[in-house]
Amino acid sequence: MNAHSSRDSLSHSVIQDPEKFAGAENSPTHSYKIDRTVTQASTHDVPPATDYAEAGDEIYDRFANRRKMVITVVLSYCGLLAPISSTAVLSAIPEVAATFNTTGSIINISNALYLLFMGLSPVFWGPIGQVYGRRPTCLCTGALFFAFSIGTALAPNLVSFFVFRILTAFQGTCFLIVGSSCIGDIYKPTERATAIGWFMSGTLIGPAFGPVLGGIIVTYRSWREVFWLQTALAGLGVVLVAFLLPETIHYKRAVELKGVSTREYASKLWQWSNPFRVIKLFRYPNLTIVSLASSSVVWNMYSLLTPIRYVLNPRFQLTSPIQSALFYIAPGCGYLLGTFGGGRWADHMVKKWIRKQGERVAEDRLRSALPAMGLVIPASILIYGWSIEKEKGGIALPVIVMFLQGVAQLFCFPSLNTYCLDVMQNRKAEVVAGNFMVRYFFGALGSAFCLPAIQKIGVGWFSTISAGFLVSATAATYVTIIFGKGWREAITSSDS
């Protein structure tokens, strides 16, 4: 059999049994060898080196490019629902506190709990999406997010407000986990970061522009209108998923449950969806480090966005919610601009190192995040914090550095998120779930402790702590680039 026939045979077997191929990349001997092939795919918006392809890439051609774009837009929209809810209330914190006769710090705790449960839910939804598929999981959680948003809008007391916020958070994170997995289902590894960049734009624009909407609403109407708007957005999301999101998963494990006894069904379902499957992945040092790197960026984002009304209003003598809400536009515009370049930069870096090494090593993608994560964001947060602390630079300086942070974050997340899809493709939903779990735990810590910490040590020193976290995470990520492949192979070899 000649080489061309061998390749065709392998490609055919991959399409028939994608799970078998996906598992191969975790074997001790797998090293992402590249086949040189002649492709008829369009080179529009793709850097040179498109002649590189990996055995099995044909499985990503099930959907036309236009359909992939529609899927990405739907996922990006749904991905903003939970994050926008996490920050839309920030501009209305004093008003919510007054309604329930409590303090702003207590309402901030409700937001920290929201982020905490956003961190807990991935270990549940990630495996469930692997078993039953992406589409039904999104439909179910979207409907529940819609229902619990209504509950939050109607909350008669502080306890019910907390409970409905938590329940909403638990559902909303599903779109982030399953959405990332859908991107991994339909895009080749060398194309994923561009799509992830567009997907992540929704998850980041939501937190940035949520307070703007909240500030406008609470200036003229009740804070409850914020959650009625959230309900309407959630309803639209359910409709979009129902009509425009096909099933993308290559293999649903639920097919193995047909015809089995109830006891065996429950046993297998627990085995596949056990949350500890996700937690056990952290024995891989590379996954732990990348999760902490993602967490450093999320920590910075939420510890910056959460206290804006309490930090900037006194500094610039602002008097209304809408005035402080306008500051959120700066990072939001940065996220929008970063969307156009962050993912493409990450894919460019992968192709650059493929040309150098003749193979794709998953860790090479992380190189694209280093400048933004280790230099631009830490420098921006230091300038922001100390300019506020020392009352220097007027309004323009914090606005500029918040914008730069927004751009830089979109040069971090596509790289970090796509690495989670690339490194263990047969368990990508679980890897992404673990990453989101850790990052939102740190987001919760940032939301809960930023205001008390700023009141205690000042915004300058708190920003210095955030910058130190980012620089340390960047150094650890560089170590992962150098040694990550060896760590993975050593653990896989010990398990076999």
C-alpha positions, -999 to +999 in steps of 0.1 A: +000+000+000+015+034-009+018+064+014-011+082-001-034+052+003-022+048+039-031+083+047-066+079+032-071+047+051-062+064+084-083+094+077-113+072+070-108+053+102-107+085+121-140+097+108-156+064+116-142+062+151-131+096+163-129+085+199-103+060+190-081+087+173-087+112+201-074+088+227-042+082+207-028+115+214-025+107+251-004+076+244+033+077+254+044+076+218+022+102+203+040+133+193+017+152+169+036+142+138+025+163+108+017+150+073+024+173+044-007+174+023-020+194-006-052+212+005-080+228-015-092+248+016-094+286+012-064+305+025-084+336+032-073+351+065-049+322+072-011+328+074+012+308+052+021+272+060-014+259+053+001+229+036+005+214+071-022+190+082-025+163+107-039+128+102-076+129+110-082+166+103-110+156+079-133+152+109-134+189+113-149+194+078-184+182+086-197+217+087-192+244+060-172+275+070-203+296+070-221+272+093-191+272+116-192+310+118-229+309+127-222+283+154-194+305+168-216+336+169-244+317+187-219+303+212-203+337+217-237+353+224-246+325+249-212+328+265-218+364+276-249+355+296-234+343+328-204+368+328-227+398+320-248+388+350-217+387+372-210+424+367-242+441+355-252+444+392-220+462+402-233+496+392-264+490+413-248+476+444-257+505+467-294+504+454-296+466+459-281+470+494-307+497+503-336+475+491-325+447+514-313+469+542-277+457+541-243+469+530-224+470+497-199+445+510-227+420+516-240+424+481-204+420+469-204+386+487-234+376+467-214+383+436-184+364+449-208+334+455-220+338+420-185+334+407-178+306+432-207+286+418-196+294+382-164+277+393-181+247+408-205+239+380-178+231+353-169+198+370-205+188+365-214+202+330-181+193+313-186+155+318-223+157+312-217+174+278-193+145+269-220+119+277-252+134+263-238+159+238-234+196+235-268+206+222-292+190+248-269+202+276-270+238+263-308+237+258-314+224+293-291+248+311-303+277+290-339+271+300-329+269+337-308+301+334-339+318+320-361+306+349-337+315+376-332+350+361-369+356+366-365+344+402-337+369+408-357+398+394-386+389+417-366+381+448-385+394+478-356+393+503-319+390+506-318+352+511-339+345+479-317+370+460-286+350+471-302+317+462-315+326+428-281+343+419-263+311+429-287+289+408-283+312+378-245+310+380-246+272+382-264+270+349-248+298+330-212+284+332-223+255+310-222+278+279-186+286+286-175+249+290-197+234+263-191+264+240-153+259+242-158+222+235-180+229+205-152+251+190-128+222+196-153+199+178-155+219+146-121+237+141-087+221+134-061+227+161-042+252+139-074+272+134-090+270+169-075+300+186-090+325+161-125+310+167-118+309+205-109+346+203-143+354+188-160+331+213-141+346+243-151+381+231-186+374+243-174+361+277-153+392+283-174+419+267-202+407+290-183+416+322-171+449+307-204+462+293-227+447+320-220+475+344-226+501+317-261+487+311-266+483+348-256+519+354-279+533+328-308+512+341-304+520+378-300+557+370-335+558+356-353+527+368-352+500+395-322+476+398-347+448+392-349+459+356-313+447+352-324+411+359-354+415+336-330+424+308-309+394+318-341+372+315-348+386+280-312+379+269-314+344+282-347+337+264-331+348+231-302+325+239-324+295+242-341+303+209-308+307+191-295+273+205-328+256+196-327+267+159-290+274+151-268+251+172-265+216+158-249+187+177-211+190+172-197+163+194-178+135+175-189+107+198-216+107+225-209+082+252-247+079+259-249+055+229-232+029+251-260+032+277-287+018+253-302-015+264-283-017+297-299-023+331-308+006+353-280-004+377-254-005+350-268+027+335-263+045+368-229+030+373-216+040+339-231+075+341-214+081+375-181+067+361-182+091+332-197+122+349-180+118+382-166+154+391-134+138+405-125+129+369-120+166+363-101+172+396-078+142+390-065+160+358-046+184+381-020+157+386-007+170+353+015+200+363+010+216+329-028+217+334-024+231+369-001+258+358-022+269+328-053+270+351-034+293+375-022+314+346-059+318+335-068+326+371-043+354+373-059+372+344-095+366+358-084+377+393-070+409+377-102+414+357-127+410+385-106+428+412-104+457+387-140+458+377-157+451+410-147+482+431-148+508+403-178+527+418-162+527+452-127+536+440-132+561+411-163+579+423-145+595+453-113+600+433-131+620+405-161+633+426-186+613+405-222+614+418-243+590+397-242+553+388-241+561+351-209+582+355-189+555+371-204+529+347-188+548+317-154+537+330-163+501+321-164+511+284-126+514+283-118+477+290-149+467+269-135+485+239-102+468+246-118+434+245-135+443+212-102+453+196-084+423+210-109+400+194-096+408+160-060+400+168-056+377+199-068+345+184-050+350+151-018+358+169-021+325+188-027+305+156+002+323+139+025+313+168+015+276+164+021+276+127+055+294+132+067+266+156+053+239+133+076+253+106+106+253+130+100+218+145+081+199+118+055+189+143+028+205+165+036+205+202+006+218+222+027+239+246+041+261+217+007+278+216+013+293+251+042+314+238+017+338+223+003+348+258+036+356+274+041+393+264+006+403+273+004+383+305+039+390+318+044+426+307+014+446+293-013+436+319+010+439+350+024+473+338-012+485+331-025+475+365+004+491+383-001+524+365-038+522+371-035+515+409-008+540+417-022+568+395-054+565+415-036+561+448-014+592+442-041+611+423-020+616+392-029+616+356-065+627+358-093+606+342-074+599+310-046+578+324-068+551+341-090+550+310-061+543+287-045+516+309-079+499+314-083+498+276-048+484+272-056+457+297-087+448+278-067+443+246-040+423+263-065+399+279-077+389+245-041+381+236-040+357+267-073+339+268-074+325+232-040+310+238-047+296+273-082+283+264-072+267+231-043+249+248-069+232+270-086+220+238-054+209+221-035+191+249-059+162+256-085+162+228-104+131+238-110+148+272-112+184+262-145+192+279-131+180+312-098+199+308-117+231+299-140+224+329-110+222+353-095+254+339-128+273+344-133+259+378-099+272+391-102+306+373-136+314+387-126+304+422-100+331+419-125+354+403-147+349+434-118+356+457-110+388+438-146+400+440-150+392+476-117+406+489-108+434+466-129+461+483-119+452+519-083+449+508-083+483+490-098+499+520-071+483+542-039+487+521-049+511+493-055+505+456-018+509+448-006+481+469-035+459+459-027+464+423+009+455+430-002+422+444-023+416+413+007+424+391+029+400+411+004+372+406+005+378+368+043+379+365+046+347+386+020+329+365+039+340+333+071+326+346+054+293+354+038+292+320+072+296+304+085+266+324+055+247+311+064+256+275+098+241+280+089+210+301+052+205+296+054+178+269+078+157+290+055+160+320+026+148+300+045+118+286+059+108+319+025+107+336+009+089+307+037+063+306+033+057+344-004+051+339+000+026+310 
